[in-house]
Amino acid sequence: MRLVVIAMLIAAAARAEYLRIEQPFGGMECASCTEFVLKRLTARAGVESALVDQKGAFVVTLKPGNT
């Protein structure tokens, strides 16, 4: 399940024309799973930051200049 989320967010980040991507996600209640996904996202080139908001959505902020 984690890999599907990572793949979706990385694919969105790779084609991004936006500086912020918000992807609602449910079913990930494990804190270590969430931390794993966030670490993988922030390790990607072009990703400024990644977090999970109060609504349970992943929010990825891209570095300026991504197209």
N, C-alpha and C positions, 0 to 999 in steps of 0.2 A: 504494500500500500504506500509506503514512504517513497519508493522509487517512482511511482506514478505521479505523486505530487511534485517531486523534484523535477521529473521530466517535463511536466506541464509548465512549471514556473521557469525553468531554464529555457524552454522553447519560447515562452512568452518574452523573456528577457532578451533572447537572441534576436528577435524580430521587432523589438520595442521601438516605438516612435514616441513613447511617453516617458516621463521621468518617474512616474509612480504607477505601480501595478498593485491592485487589490484583488485577491482571489479568495472568496469565501471557501471554507473547508470545514467539514465536520467529521467526527469520528476519531480524532487524534487526541485522546485524553492523556496519554503518557507524556510526562514532561521531558523525559529523555528523548523520545521520538521527535518532539517539537524542537528540542535543542539541536538534534542531529540535522534536521531539515534546515534550520536557520544557519548553522555552521556551513553546510554545503552551499547554500545560496550566497552567503557573504564571501565565500571563497572564489566565486565566479568573477571573471574579468567584467568590468562594467557595472557591477553591483555596488552601490554605495552603502546600503544598509538593508536589513531584513528584520521584521518583527511580526509578532502575532498581536492583533489588537483585541479589545475587549469583546468584540463580536465573534471572535474565533476565526478571523480572516488573516491570511498571510499578506503583509504589506511589504512590497519590495520597492526600494527607491534606487533608481539607476543614476549613474554618474552622467553629468552633462556630456553631450556629444554622441550618445548612443543613437544609432539609427537602425 
